[in-house]
Amino acid sequence: MMIVIEYSKVPLAFSVNPNFKSPTKNKNLNMKRLSIVIFSLLWVFSAYGQQEPLYTQYMNNHYLINPAVAGSTENHEIRFHHRFQWFNLPGAPRTFSVTYQGGYENSGFGLKLYSDITGPTQRIGAEGGYAYHLPLTDDIKLGMGLSLKYLQYTLDLQNITFVDPSDEILFSNTNNINVLDASAGLYLYGDNFSAGLSAPNIIQAPLDYGIDDISRSVEGRLKRHFFVTAGYFLAGPNVSYEASILLRKVEAAPLQGDLNIRVFFLDEVVFVGASYRQDFANLTDGSDVLAWLVGVNMERFHLAYTYDFRLGGTYQSTYGSAHEVTMGIDLGPVKR
């Protein structure tokens, strides 16, 4: 039995003895072989690319990537995000998330729920965090945050095509891996600037399917990520500007950077902007991404849309572009 997957430009194949059948005396052996395939699929979807959801609109909600942001804003905030990318491909990645962050005096609290779906795999996550904001001057504070998260990796076997679909061993609905990990962050901010450092998956919890033979031959675990952000806001009488950068690093993946610019009009109610993303190890392969941003910030309600597209190579025609939408509501001011 052979399964072939292409994920993030990497074609991968896993094989099991094509002559295996399902008589009762061999059922345990067959289940073990199937488990190897299941574990390998889950490991592949967690090992290639980044294990944290990718967002272009993190500048609208920095709590998505840094727990130290909780409680740093003027209001209690709820944000909804939906990202749909590579829509030319069946089973293209889709990410749904909802966050809350707010605070009381120098303490901040946050909650993040998300679902990340790619092909037959799904990650469901829940993360709760606390941050303390240390005043450095009258206008500058340093946020220090920590969050704990629960992840469930699910593989839906009914969405996988096997060479021998008649084998009764294959008729399972789902197979799950449950993981606990943590994230930490620092966030320095003032009236018109911010800088952050965050590290999701600091524990690097193992992705253990519970079969000893597999764990000895295939190492799967969450990988520690590093996010570095910086931004500056320049207010003007009619037009205001915001420039920001993000550096993103994951073990066994190239350093990636974003450069963002937003321009605000009509008393900062309407904004337009652009974002450029590049893998520094692949400067000439056409993998760089440009995104257009547009949004509105009303008194309590917020709406933003982003369209991402690759600038070269075969990516654009093969995989398609990405759409991302953020909707938000401010519940009320944080008591200081």
C-alpha positions as CSV (number, residue, x, y, z in Angstrom):
1,M,0.0,0.0,0.0
2,M,1.4,3.4,-1.0
3,I,0.3,6.9,0.0
4,V,1.8,9.9,-1.8
5,I,1.3,13.4,-0.5
6,E,2.6,16.7,-1.7
7,Y,2.7,19.3,1.0
8,S,4.6,22.6,0.9
9,K,6.5,21.6,-2.2
10,V,7.7,18.3,-0.7
11,P,6.4,15.1,-2.3
12,L,6.3,12.3,0.3
13,A,5.5,8.6,0.0
14,F,4.9,6.0,2.6
15,S,4.6,2.3,1.8
16,V,3.4,-0.7,3.6
17,N,3.8,-4.3,2.3
18,P,1.4,-4.5,-0.6
19,N,0.7,-8.2,0.0
20,F,-0.7,-7.7,3.5
21,K,-4.2,-8.9,4.1
22,S,-6.6,-8.9,7.0
23,P,-7.1,-12.4,8.3
24,T,-7.7,-12.5,12.1
25,K,-4.2,-13.9,12.9
26,N,-2.5,-11.0,11.1
27,K,-4.9,-8.2,12.3
28,N,-2.6,-6.9,15.0
29,L,0.3,-6.8,12.5
30,N,-1.8,-5.0,9.9
31,M,-3.1,-2.5,12.5
32,K,0.5,-1.8,13.5
33,R,1.5,-1.2,9.8
34,L,-1.5,1.1,9.4
35,S,-0.5,2.9,12.5
36,I,2.9,3.6,11.1
37,V,1.2,5.2,8.1
38,I,-1.1,7.2,10.3
39,F,1.7,8.4,12.5
40,S,3.9,9.3,9.5
41,L,1.1,11.4,8.0
42,L,0.6,13.3,11.2
43,W,4.3,13.8,11.5
44,V,4.6,15.0,8.0
45,F,1.9,17.7,8.4
46,S,3.6,18.8,11.6
47,A,7.2,18.6,10.5
48,Y,7.2,20.4,7.1
49,G,6.5,24.1,7.2
50,Q,5.5,25.9,10.3
51,Q,3.4,24.3,13.0
52,E,1.9,27.6,14.1
53,P,-0.9,29.0,11.9
54,L,0.2,31.6,9.4
55,Y,-1.4,35.0,9.5
56,T,-0.8,38.1,7.4
57,Q,-3.0,40.3,9.6
58,Y,-1.1,39.8,12.9
59,M,-0.6,43.5,12.9
60,N,-4.3,43.9,13.6
61,N,-4.0,41.5,16.5
62,H,-0.5,40.9,17.9
63,Y,-2.0,38.6,20.6
64,L,-2.1,35.9,17.8
65,I,1.7,35.5,18.0
66,N,2.7,36.9,21.4
67,P,1.0,36.2,24.8
68,A,2.7,39.3,26.3
69,V,0.3,41.5,24.3
70,A,-2.7,40.6,26.5
71,G,-3.8,43.7,28.4
72,S,-1.6,46.1,26.4
73,T,-4.4,47.8,24.5
74,E,-6.9,50.4,25.6
75,N,-9.9,48.0,25.3
76,H,-11.0,44.5,25.9
77,E,-10.9,43.0,22.4
78,I,-12.5,40.0,20.6
79,R,-11.1,39.2,17.2
80,F,-12.3,36.6,14.6
81,H,-9.9,35.5,11.9
82,H,-10.4,33.3,8.8
83,R,-7.6,32.5,6.4
84,F,-8.0,30.3,3.2
85,Q,-4.9,29.7,1.1
86,W,-3.9,27.6,-1.9
87,F,-7.5,27.5,-2.9
88,N,-6.6,26.0,-6.3
89,L,-5.8,22.7,-4.5
90,P,-8.3,20.2,-3.0
91,G,-7.9,20.1,0.7
92,A,-6.2,23.6,0.8
93,P,-5.2,25.0,4.2
94,R,-7.9,26.8,6.1
95,T,-7.5,28.5,9.5
96,F,-10.2,29.7,11.8
97,S,-9.4,31.5,15.1
98,V,-11.0,33.6,17.8
99,T,-9.1,35.6,20.4
100,Y,-9.9,37.6,23.5
101,Q,-7.5,39.8,25.3
102,G,-7.9,42.4,28.0
103,G,-6.7,43.4,31.4
104,Y,-7.0,45.0,34.8
105,E,-4.5,47.5,35.9
106,N,-1.0,46.0,35.2
107,S,-2.3,42.5,34.5
108,G,-3.4,41.1,31.2
109,F,-5.5,38.0,30.3
110,G,-6.0,36.2,27.0
111,L,-7.7,33.3,25.3
112,K,-7.2,31.9,21.9
113,L,-9.1,29.1,20.1
114,Y,-8.3,28.0,16.6
115,S,-8.8,25.2,14.0
116,D,-6.2,24.6,11.3
117,I,-7.2,22.2,8.5
118,T,-5.0,20.9,5.7
119,G,-6.2,18.0,3.6
120,P,-7.2,15.0,5.9
121,T,-5.5,16.6,8.9
122,Q,-6.9,19.0,11.4
123,R,-5.4,20.8,14.5
124,I,-7.7,22.1,17.1
125,G,-6.1,24.4,19.7
126,A,-7.0,26.2,22.9
127,E,-4.6,28.6,24.6
128,G,-4.9,30.7,27.7
129,G,-2.4,33.3,28.8
130,Y,-1.4,35.8,31.5
131,A,0.8,38.9,31.1
132,Y,2.2,41.4,33.6
133,H,3.0,44.9,32.3
134,L,5.9,46.6,34.1
135,P,5.9,50.4,33.8
136,L,9.4,51.6,32.7
137,T,8.6,55.3,32.3
138,D,5.3,57.3,32.2
139,D,4.8,56.3,28.6
140,I,6.6,53.0,28.1
141,K,5.8,49.5,29.5
142,L,7.3,46.0,29.2
143,G,4.8,43.2,28.9
144,M,5.9,39.7,30.0
145,G,3.6,36.9,29.1
146,L,3.2,33.1,29.4
147,S,0.5,30.9,28.0
148,L,-0.4,27.2,28.2
149,K,-2.0,25.5,25.2
150,Y,-3.7,22.2,24.3
151,L,-3.6,20.8,20.8
152,Q,-5.4,17.9,19.2
153,Y,-4.1,16.6,15.9
154,T,-6.7,14.6,14.0
155,L,-6.3,12.4,10.8
156,D,-9.6,11.6,9.0
157,L,-9.0,8.3,7.2
158,Q,-12.2,8.6,5.2
159,N,-10.6,11.5,3.3
160,I,-7.6,9.3,2.2
161,T,-7.6,7.1,-0.8
162,F,-5.8,3.7,-0.3
163,V,-4.7,1.3,-3.0
164,D,-6.7,-1.5,-1.3
165,P,-9.9,0.2,0.0
166,S,-11.5,-3.2,0.8
167,D,-9.2,-3.9,3.7
168,E,-11.4,-3.8,6.9
169,I,-8.5,-2.5,8.9
170,L,-8.8,0.8,7.1
171,F,-12.3,1.5,8.2
172,S,-11.6,3.8,11.2
173,N,-13.1,7.3,11.3
174,T,-10.4,9.4,13.1
175,N,-7.0,9.0,14.8
176,N,-5.9,11.6,17.3
177,I,-2.8,12.9,19.1
178,N,-3.3,15.2,22.1
179,V,-0.5,17.6,23.1
180,L,0.2,20.1,25.8
181,D,2.8,22.9,25.4
182,A,3.5,26.5,26.3
183,S,4.4,29.9,24.8
184,A,6.3,32.9,26.3
185,G,6.8,36.4,25.1
186,L,8.0,40.0,25.8
187,Y,6.4,43.1,24.5
188,L,7.8,46.6,24.8
189,Y,5.5,49.4,23.8
190,G,4.6,53.1,24.0
191,D,2.2,55.5,22.5
192,N,3.6,55.2,18.9
193,F,5.9,52.2,18.8
194,S,6.1,48.5,19.8
195,A,8.7,45.7,19.8
196,G,8.1,42.0,20.6
197,L,9.8,38.7,21.0
198,S,7.8,35.5,21.4
199,A,8.5,31.8,21.4
200,P,5.6,29.3,20.9
201,N,6.2,25.6,21.8
202,I,8.9,26.3,24.3
203,I,8.5,22.7,25.8
204,Q,8.6,21.1,22.3
205,A,6.2,18.4,23.3
206,P,6.5,15.0,21.5
207,L,3.9,14.0,19.0
208,D,3.5,10.5,20.4
209,Y,1.1,8.1,18.7
210,G,1.7,5.6,21.5
211,I,3.5,2.8,19.6
212,D,7.1,2.1,20.8
213,D,8.4,0.9,17.4
214,I,7.3,4.1,15.7
215,S,8.6,6.4,18.4
216,R,12.1,4.8,18.0
217,S,12.1,5.2,14.2
218,V,10.2,8.5,13.6
219,E,10.7,11.5,15.9
220,G,7.8,13.8,15.8
221,R,7.5,16.8,18.2
222,L,6.4,20.4,18.2
223,K,9.1,22.7,17.2
224,R,10.0,25.9,19.0
225,H,9.2,29.0,17.0
226,F,10.6,32.5,17.3
227,F,8.8,35.7,16.3
228,V,10.5,39.1,16.4
229,T,8.3,42.2,15.7
230,A,8.8,45.9,15.6
231,G,6.5,48.7,14.5
232,Y,6.3,52.5,14.5
233,F,3.2,54.7,14.1
234,L,3.5,58.2,12.7
235,A,0.4,60.3,13.2
236,G,-0.4,63.2,10.9
237,P,-3.1,65.9,10.6
238,N,-4.8,64.2,7.7
239,V,-2.9,61.0,7.0
240,S,-1.1,58.6,9.4
241,Y,1.4,55.9,8.7
242,E,2.4,52.6,10.3
243,A,5.5,50.6,9.3
244,S,6.3,47.2,10.9
245,I,8.5,44.2,10.4
246,L,8.3,40.5,11.5
247,L,11.1,37.9,11.6
248,R,9.9,34.3,11.9
249,K,12.2,31.3,12.5
250,V,11.5,27.7,13.0
251,E,13.9,24.8,13.4
252,A,14.7,23.1,10.1
253,A,13.0,25.9,8.1
254,P,14.5,29.1,6.6
255,L,14.4,32.5,8.2
256,Q,11.3,34.3,7.0
257,G,10.6,38.0,7.1
258,D,7.6,40.4,6.6
259,L,7.8,44.1,5.8
260,N,4.5,45.9,6.3
261,I,3.2,49.4,5.6
262,R,-0.3,50.8,6.3
263,V,-1.7,54.3,5.5
264,F,-4.7,55.6,7.5
265,F,-7.2,58.2,6.3
266,L,-10.4,59.9,7.6
267,D,-9.2,60.2,11.2
268,E,-7.7,56.7,11.0
269,V,-11.1,55.1,10.2
270,V,-10.0,53.7,6.8
271,F,-6.6,52.1,6.0
272,V,-4.9,50.5,3.0
273,G,-1.5,48.9,3.0
274,A,0.8,46.2,1.7
275,S,2.9,43.4,3.1
276,Y,5.9,41.6,1.6
277,R,7.0,38.2,2.8
278,Q,10.3,36.5,1.9
279,D,12.2,33.3,2.8
280,F,15.8,34.4,3.1
281,A,17.1,31.0,2.0
282,N,15.1,31.1,-1.2
283,L,15.6,34.5,-2.6
284,T,15.2,33.6,-6.3
285,D,12.7,30.7,-6.4
286,G,9.6,32.8,-6.7
287,S,8.3,32.0,-3.2
288,D,8.1,35.7,-2.1
289,V,4.6,36.9,-1.3
290,L,2.9,40.3,-1.7
291,A,-0.3,41.1,0.1
292,W,-2.7,44.0,-0.3
293,L,-4.6,45.1,2.9
294,V,-7.7,47.2,3.4
295,G,-9.8,47.8,6.4
296,V,-12.0,50.1,8.5
297,N,-11.8,50.9,12.2
298,M,-15.1,52.2,13.6
299,E,-15.7,53.2,17.2
300,R,-16.1,49.6,18.4
301,F,-16.1,47.5,15.3
302,H,-13.3,46.5,13.0
303,L,-13.1,44.8,9.6
304,A,-10.0,44.0,7.5
305,Y,-9.3,42.0,4.4
306,T,-6.0,40.8,2.9
307,Y,-5.3,39.2,-0.5
308,D,-1.9,37.3,-0.7
309,F,-0.3,36.2,-3.9
310,R,3.1,34.9,-4.9
311,L,5.3,37.0,-7.2
312,G,7.0,34.4,-9.3
313,G,7.6,30.8,-10.3
314,T,4.8,28.2,-10.6
315,Y,3.3,28.8,-7.2
316,Q,0.6,31.3,-8.2
317,S,-0.8,29.2,-11.1
318,T,-0.5,25.9,-9.2
319,Y,-1.5,26.7,-5.7
320,G,-3.5,29.9,-6.0
321,S,-3.6,32.9,-3.7
322,A,-4.8,33.4,-0.1
323,H,-7.7,35.4,1.4
324,E,-7.8,36.5,5.0
325,V,-10.5,38.3,6.9
326,T,-10.5,39.8,10.4
327,M,-13.5,41.0,12.2
328,G,-13.3,42.5,15.7
329,I,-15.3,44.1,18.5
330,D,-14.1,46.2,21.4
331,L,-16.1,45.5,24.6
332,G,-15.0,48.4,26.7
333,P,-11.9,50.2,28.2
334,V,-9.4,48.4,30.3
335,K,-9.3,49.8,33.9
336,R,-5.8,51.0,34.7
